[in-house]
Amino acid sequence: MRYYSLMRRFSIPAKLADNPELIALHRKMLMEEIDRTLSLAEVRSQPFDELLNSIERLPDISNSAEVVFRVCEYEPSRNQAYSLAESVRRLAEIVDGLPSRRKPTYDRAIRRILSRLPAEAAWPVADPWLEHKRKFRRETAYAILRKTGIDEKAGSRLLEVFESTGDQTALELIARNPSATRALDVKQVLPLFEDEYWRMRLVEAILVDDETRALTLAADFPREFTHAVGRQKQKRLVPKLRDLLALQSENLDYLSIYAWALGQVGALDEIGRLREHIERMKRLA
């Protein structure tokens, strides 16, 4: 923090400058801020090896917040990034042995540091945490995996993680990455999603990766397929949507997403036909 901003942050309005209690509070706040600034200055002056040591001793040192801040602002070389990741791995082992009430503070520090390291250095540390017994640690692994990218093999592994943990996040990572769907029986996977939005995202991922395969899902998951077509603005698939409409013509939930998708792809003729269909439904109601 610059000195000028420090002064502005703790300045006393002129009309209160004669208040002894406020003056004492002002002095106390300034001294505390100076102490924090000095502590950070000391950490910033540490050699890199000492910084690594501080990471591994984080639960036992008084300036842990300053150490985490310094690590997160540090711009490591490639070798230093791997060294930092290894120190975080050792810290994680220590944190696993702490009392439950102390773990969250250091778990958050672990996630914060790893998320700022290059994915190639962070992922080998986070990889085993996909099966960790604590959800927060698994969520850290998911966050790092989003950075690294997910391939075909990762899709199968994430499905196994879901089956052992029940984490919807594992399924959502599959849905975010088209390549992760290739080795999966998606008709078996789709019902595992609790949220229709994420089922749609999985259908959309397949639509992006393999349109023919996506078409086989349309009849069983019409809303999800139609939503995916609209998101991808695939106007040439309007005939397929028309086929779905023939099967869902009285389903208001489907008609709603169908109308939206037609607008997304700009199918003006179909919008007109849908308008006529809705008017007939109104008259018959």
JOMOQUI-V199070 format. One record per backbone hydrogen bond with DSSP energy under -1.0 kcal/mol. NH is the residue of the N-H (numbers start at 1). CO is the residue of the C=O. If there is no record, write none. Layout:
# JOMOQUI-V199070
[[NH:CO] [NH:CO]]
This chain:
# JOMOQUI-V199070
[[6:2] [7:3] [8:4] [9:5] [10:6] [16:13] [17:14] [19:16] [23:19] [24:20] [25:21] [26:22] [27:23] [28:24] [29:25] [30:26] [31:27] [32:28] [33:29] [34:30] [35:31] [36:32] [37:33] [38:34] [39:35] [40:36] [41:37] [42:38] [43:39] [44:40] [45:41] [46:43] [51:47] [52:48] [53:49] [54:50] [55:51] [56:52] [57:53] [58:55] [60:57] [61:58] [67:63] [68:64] [69:65] [70:66] [71:67] [72:68] [73:69] [74:70] [81:77] [82:78] [83:79] [84:80] [85:81] [86:82] [87:83] [88:84] [89:85] [90:86] [91:87] [92:88] [93:89] [94:90] [95:91] [96:92] [97:94] [98:95] [102:99] [103:99] [107:103] [108:104] [109:105] [110:106] [111:107] [112:108] [113:109] [114:110] [115:111] [116:113] [117:114] [121:118] [122:118] [123:119] [126:122] [127:123] [129:126] [130:127] [131:128] [132:129] [138:134] [139:135] [140:136] [141:137] [142:138] [143:139] [144:140] [145:141] [146:142] [148:144] [149:145] [155:151] [156:152] [157:153] [158:154] [159:155] [160:156] [161:157] [162:158] [163:159] [164:160] [165:161] [166:162] [172:168] [173:169] [174:170] [175:171] [176:172] [177:174] [180:177] [181:178] [182:179] [184:181] [186:184] [188:185] [189:185] [190:186] [192:189] [193:190] [199:195] [200:196] [201:197] [202:198] [203:199] [204:200] [205:201] [206:202] [207:203] [208:204] [209:205] [210:206] [214:210] [215:211] [217:214] [221:217] [225:221] [226:222] [227:223] [228:224] [229:225] [230:226] [231:227] [232:228] [234:229] [235:233] [237:234] [238:235] [241:237] [242:238] [243:239] [244:240] [245:241] [246:242] [248:244] [251:248] [255:251] [256:252] [257:253] [258:254] [259:255] [260:256] [261:257] [262:258] [263:259] [264:260] [265:261] [266:262] [267:262] [268:266] [271:267] [272:268] [273:269] [274:270] [275:271] [276:272] [277:273] [278:274] [279:275] [280:276] [281:277] [282:278] [283:279] [284:280]]
